[in-house]
């Protein structure tokens, strides 16, 4: 990547040209060169502000998704501590994959490393700028009602969804179909992160129901063990807010995965 020109680089030729022109045209030419140099200085000094505004614009464009991902990737542990490890990884991923390429393409590459913490702070602020939904009234308190709630969200997204019977569901609380694809879902209304037991159950349900995809949905996040197992078995881990985003066909299971 070409090194961005410094302020001295930008001022060199206007000063040289102005000095040479003053020999022919007098002090007026030197004054014009001085004004050009002053404009370059002002422009350069304002570059940091333009950099911040550009990062803010990029983050604000995705603020609703960032707010959703912050809720999905955070949870409160049994000791009352807010665990943000998953969100911090997501925040860095967004900055590296969405913000940095645009900044580099627009000539701000030299500011990325010295202002990396500032970029992350701006992304954090964007994620907090959207008020979270008030779930106290809408979110069902018991597990059966939560299953119906998740099925209704899938129906709103265009799926034909039904809850299964409590007995004999083989790990699937909801079975949904759309565009020839079948999705089985485990729904967990918990006060703590969901463990890998739910992932194991929904993997079995995927085989039993002949489903194309499997997901575990929760209001409380997932443990690292659950995330690791889900990645290995191609299971989706979702916050119930994300069900509304399933209005597009899901990709088929990754090729080369071991079938359950």
C-alpha positions as CSV (number, residue, x, y, z in Angstrom):
1,X,0.0,0.0,0.0
2,X,1.4,3.4,-1.0
3,X,2.4,5.5,2.0
4,X,0.1,8.6,2.4
5,X,1.9,11.8,1.7
6,X,2.9,13.9,4.7
7,X,2.1,17.5,5.2
8,X,5.6,18.4,4.3
9,X,5.3,16.5,1.0
10,X,2.1,18.4,0.1
11,X,3.6,21.8,0.9
12,X,6.9,21.2,-0.9
13,X,5.8,21.8,-4.5
14,X,3.4,24.7,-3.8
15,X,6.2,26.5,-2.0
16,X,8.8,25.8,-4.7
17,X,6.3,26.8,-7.5
18,X,5.3,30.0,-5.6
19,X,8.9,31.0,-5.0
20,X,9.8,30.5,-8.7
21,X,6.7,32.3,-9.9
22,X,7.5,35.3,-7.6
23,X,10.7,35.8,-9.5
24,X,8.6,36.4,-12.6
25,X,5.4,37.8,-11.4
26,X,6.4,39.5,-8.1
27,X,5.0,39.2,-4.5
28,X,1.5,38.6,-5.7
29,X,2.4,35.1,-6.9
30,X,4.1,34.3,-3.7
31,X,1.0,35.4,-1.8
32,X,-1.1,33.1,-3.9
33,X,1.3,30.2,-3.1
34,X,1.0,31.1,0.6
35,X,-2.8,30.9,0.4
36,X,-2.5,27.5,-1.2
37,X,-0.1,26.3,1.5
38,X,-2.4,27.6,4.2
39,X,-5.4,25.7,2.6
40,X,-3.4,22.5,2.6
41,X,-2.4,23.0,6.3
42,X,-6.1,23.6,7.3
43,X,-7.2,20.6,5.2
44,X,-4.5,18.4,6.8
45,X,-5.3,19.5,10.4
46,X,-9.0,18.7,9.8
47,X,-8.2,15.1,8.6
48,X,-8.6,13.6,12.1
49,X,-12.1,15.0,12.4
50,X,-13.0,13.7,9.0
51,X,-11.6,10.3,10.0
52,X,-13.8,10.2,13.1
53,X,-16.9,11.3,11.1
54,X,-16.3,8.6,8.5
55,X,-16.0,5.8,11.2
56,X,-19.1,7.1,12.9
57,X,-21.0,7.0,9.6
58,X,-20.0,3.5,8.9
59,X,-20.9,2.3,12.4
60,X,-24.2,4.2,12.5
61,X,-25.2,2.5,9.2
62,X,-25.1,-0.8,11.0
63,X,-26.1,0.3,14.5
64,X,-29.2,-1.8,14.7
65,X,-27.3,-5.0,13.8
66,X,-24.5,-4.0,16.2
67,X,-27.0,-3.5,19.0
68,X,-28.6,-6.9,18.2
69,X,-25.2,-8.7,18.1
70,X,-24.2,-7.0,21.4
71,X,-27.3,-8.5,23.1
72,X,-26.8,-11.9,21.5
73,X,-23.1,-12.1,22.4
74,X,-23.3,-10.9,26.0
75,X,-24.7,-12.5,29.2
76,X,-24.7,-12.3,32.9
77,X,-22.9,-15.1,34.7
78,X,-24.1,-16.8,37.9
79,X,-22.1,-14.3,40.0
80,X,-23.9,-11.3,38.4
81,X,-20.9,-10.3,36.2
82,X,-21.7,-9.1,32.7
83,X,-19.6,-11.3,30.3
84,X,-18.8,-9.4,27.1
85,X,-16.1,-11.7,25.6
86,X,-18.3,-12.7,22.7
87,X,-19.3,-9.2,22.0
88,X,-15.7,-7.9,22.1
89,X,-14.8,-10.5,19.4
90,X,-17.8,-9.4,17.3
91,X,-16.9,-5.7,17.7
92,X,-13.3,-6.4,16.5
93,X,-14.6,-8.5,13.6
94,X,-16.9,-5.7,12.5
95,X,-14.1,-3.1,12.7
96,X,-11.7,-5.3,10.8
97,X,-14.0,-6.5,8.1
98,X,-16.4,-3.6,7.6
99,X,-14.7,-0.4,8.7
100,X,-11.0,-0.9,8.0
101,X,-11.3,-1.8,4.2
102,X,-13.3,1.4,3.7
103,X,-10.8,3.6,5.6
104,X,-7.9,2.2,3.7
105,X,-9.7,2.7,0.3
106,X,-10.4,6.3,1.2
107,X,-6.8,7.1,2.2
108,X,-6.9,6.9,6.0
109,X,-4.8,3.8,6.3
110,X,-2.0,5.6,8.2
111,X,-4.5,6.6,10.9
112,X,-5.9,3.1,11.6
113,X,-3.2,1.7,13.9
114,X,-2.7,4.8,16.1
115,X,-6.5,5.3,16.4
116,X,-7.6,1.7,16.7
117,X,-9.0,2.1,20.2
118,X,-10.9,5.2,19.0
119,X,-12.4,3.1,16.2
120,X,-13.5,0.4,18.7
121,X,-15.0,3.1,21.0
122,X,-17.0,4.5,18.1
123,X,-18.4,1.1,17.2
124,X,-19.2,0.5,20.9
125,X,-21.1,3.8,21.1
126,X,-23.1,2.8,17.9
127,X,-24.1,-0.5,19.5
128,X,-25.4,1.3,22.5
129,X,-27.2,4.0,20.6
130,X,-30.2,1.7,19.9
131,X,-32.5,1.2,22.9
132,X,-32.9,-2.5,23.6
133,X,-36.5,-3.9,23.3
134,X,-38.4,-4.0,26.6
135,X,-38.8,-7.7,27.0
136,X,-40.2,-7.6,30.5
137,X,-43.8,-7.5,29.2
138,X,-43.5,-9.5,26.0
139,X,-41.1,-12.3,26.8
140,X,-43.0,-15.4,28.2
141,X,-41.9,-16.6,31.6
142,X,-42.3,-20.3,31.1
143,X,-40.6,-22.7,28.6
144,X,-43.8,-23.8,26.8
145,X,-44.9,-20.3,26.2
146,X,-41.4,-19.4,25.0
147,X,-41.6,-22.1,22.4
148,X,-44.8,-20.7,21.1
149,X,-43.3,-17.2,21.1
150,X,-40.3,-18.4,19.0
151,X,-42.7,-20.2,16.6
152,X,-44.7,-17.0,16.2
153,X,-41.5,-15.1,15.4
154,X,-40.6,-17.6,12.7
155,X,-44.1,-17.3,11.2
156,X,-43.7,-13.5,11.1
157,X,-40.5,-14.1,9.1
158,X,-42.4,-16.2,6.6
159,X,-41.9,-19.8,7.9
160,X,-44.6,-22.4,8.5
161,X,-43.8,-23.2,12.1
162,X,-45.3,-25.4,14.7
163,X,-44.4,-26.5,18.2
164,X,-44.0,-30.2,18.9
165,X,-45.6,-32.2,21.6
166,X,-43.6,-32.2,24.8
167,X,-43.4,-36.0,24.7
168,X,-41.6,-37.6,21.8
169,X,-40.2,-34.3,20.3
170,X,-36.7,-35.9,20.2
171,X,-35.0,-32.6,21.0
172,X,-37.1,-30.3,18.7
173,X,-39.4,-27.7,20.3
174,X,-40.3,-26.1,17.0
175,X,-40.3,-27.5,13.4
176,X,-40.4,-24.8,10.7
177,X,-40.4,-25.1,6.9
178,X,-39.9,-22.6,4.1
179,X,-38.9,-22.9,0.5
180,X,-38.4,-26.6,0.8
181,X,-36.1,-26.3,3.8
182,X,-36.9,-27.8,7.2
183,X,-35.5,-26.2,10.4
184,X,-35.6,-27.8,13.8
185,X,-35.3,-25.5,16.9
186,X,-34.6,-25.9,20.6
187,X,-36.0,-23.0,22.6
188,X,-34.3,-22.2,26.0
189,X,-35.8,-19.6,28.2
190,X,-33.0,-19.5,30.8
191,X,-31.5,-17.1,33.4
192,X,-28.0,-18.3,32.5
193,X,-26.1,-19.2,29.3
194,X,-27.2,-22.4,27.5
195,X,-24.8,-25.3,27.7
196,X,-23.8,-27.9,25.1
197,X,-26.5,-30.3,26.1
198,X,-29.0,-28.3,24.1
199,X,-26.7,-28.5,21.0
200,X,-26.4,-32.3,21.4
201,X,-30.2,-32.6,21.6
202,X,-30.9,-30.5,18.5
203,X,-28.3,-32.4,16.5
204,X,-30.3,-35.6,17.3
205,X,-33.5,-33.8,16.4
206,X,-32.1,-32.8,13.1
207,X,-31.5,-36.4,12.2
208,X,-34.8,-37.6,13.6
209,X,-36.9,-35.0,11.8
210,X,-34.9,-35.2,8.6
211,X,-34.2,-31.5,8.8
212,X,-31.8,-29.4,6.7
213,X,-30.7,-27.1,9.5
214,X,-30.9,-27.0,13.3
215,X,-30.8,-24.1,15.8
216,X,-30.8,-23.4,19.5
217,X,-32.6,-20.2,20.4
218,X,-32.2,-18.6,23.8
219,X,-32.7,-15.3,25.6
220,X,-29.5,-15.7,27.7
221,X,-26.6,-16.5,25.4
222,X,-24.4,-19.6,25.2
223,X,-21.4,-21.1,27.0
224,X,-18.1,-21.4,25.2
225,X,-18.5,-25.2,25.2
226,X,-21.9,-24.8,23.4
227,X,-20.3,-22.5,20.9
228,X,-17.5,-24.9,20.2
229,X,-19.8,-27.9,19.8
230,X,-22.2,-25.8,17.6
231,X,-19.4,-24.9,15.3
232,X,-18.3,-28.5,15.0
233,X,-21.9,-29.8,14.3
234,X,-23.1,-26.9,12.1
235,X,-25.8,-25.8,14.5
236,X,-27.1,-22.2,14.6
237,X,-27.0,-20.4,18.0
238,X,-29.5,-17.6,18.0
239,X,-31.0,-15.0,20.3
240,X,-34.8,-14.9,19.7
241,X,-34.4,-11.4,18.3
242,X,-32.5,-12.9,15.4
243,X,-35.5,-15.0,14.3
244,X,-37.0,-12.0,12.5
245,X,-33.9,-11.9,10.3
246,X,-34.5,-15.4,9.1
247,X,-36.8,-14.0,6.4
248,X,-34.3,-15.1,3.7
249,X,-33.5,-18.7,2.8
250,X,-30.9,-20.3,5.1
251,X,-27.8,-21.6,3.4
252,X,-27.5,-25.4,3.2
253,X,-25.3,-27.1,5.7
254,X,-21.6,-26.7,5.1
255,X,-20.2,-29.4,2.8
256,X,-17.8,-31.9,4.4
257,X,-19.6,-31.9,7.8
258,X,-20.1,-35.2,9.5
259,X,-23.7,-36.0,9.2
260,X,-25.6,-36.7,12.4
